[in-house]
Amino acid sequence: MSLETEVTALWEQYRRDDIGADTATTDHLDTLDAFLAALEAGEVRAAEKRSGEWEANEWVKRGILLNFGLRETYPRTYGDVTYHDVLPLRDTADLGERGTRNTPDGTAIRRGAYVGSDCIMMSPSFVNAGAFVGSGTLIDSCDTVGSCAQIGENVKLGANTLIGGVLEPVEDAPVIVEDGVSLGAGCRVTSGFVVGEDSIVGENTLLTPRIPVYDLVEEEVLYGELPPERRAFTRYVESSLGDHDLFEGGAYKPAVVALDVEDGTLDATRREEALRE
């Protein structure tokens, strides 16, 4: 029986309230452990690109939810700290073998997360269950990679960057940051937004489907995506609220402006590659 079949059958039992954390058997937990191991090995992913579009693997997201629904909370230790959770942190013994570095005092990877080869995780940073981090990616200090987020290869996440997680509903694709993207310090990417490959995003930019992207390359307004090979940054545009008497001098709302990536911007990004060597 395949892992997908086992997880799907377990989900149906859980959905019918036939099993719970207090009645889950050793066999049930063995299935969940095998599922987490497959996630950590990169053998299964919460979302994949098919025919040019990112799609959620619903059974994988259900498997992650089962790990919260069918496990008891236990006290665990991390350094000198005792914490309480249903999942332990991920065993990181394999990272060094694959050339990935994680600095001390606060690089936390939860069980069920995949981190590729030749990555760098600076402390403090956190990668949540179900996330996928491609090879050669830099996760800087104070970064969070949310549950099921899919990060490509050779991505740079600037310091204090938040990559949101989308676990429910299971049919929704999570946040996607494609290969070669560089996100400046303080960026936020949420609610299933897709950042196209080789794009460069200015610091403190918020990328979410609720904020329009004014793509000046194709001269169109987009929601929920930044096309590949764009240089993006936040600007403010007039808001209809400006017509209200309380707003003297007008009111404005955030927008994202996207331009072609310029050679000078690419050169500056390449110079930062030395940090990964």
Sequence and secondary structure as in RCSB ss.txt:
>XXXX:A:sequence
MSLETEVTALWEQYRRDDIGADTATTDHLDTLDAFLAALEAGEVRAAEKRSGEWEANEWVKRGILLNFGLRETYP
RTYGDVTYHDVLPLRDTADLGERGTRNTPDGTAIRRGAYVGSDCIMMSPSFVNAGAFVGSGTLIDSCDTVGSCAQ
IGENVKLGANTLIGGVLEPVEDAPVIVEDGVSLGAGCRVTSGFVVGEDSIVGENTLLTPRIPVYDLVEEEVLYGE
LPPERRAFTRYVESSLGDHDLFEGGAYKPAVVALDVEDGTLDATRREEALRE
>XXXX:A:secstr
  HHHHHHHHHHHHHTTS  TTT  HHHHHHHHHHHHHHHTTSS SEEEETTEEEE HHHHHHHHHHHHS   EE
EEETTEEEEESS B   HHHHHTT EE SSSEEEBTT EE TT EE SSEEE TT EE TT EE TTEEE TT E
E TT EE TT EE    SSTTS   EE TT EE TT EE TT EE TT EE TT EE TTS EEETTTTEEESSE
E SSEEEEEEEEE GGGGSTT TT  EEEEEEEEE  HHHHHHHHHGGGGG 
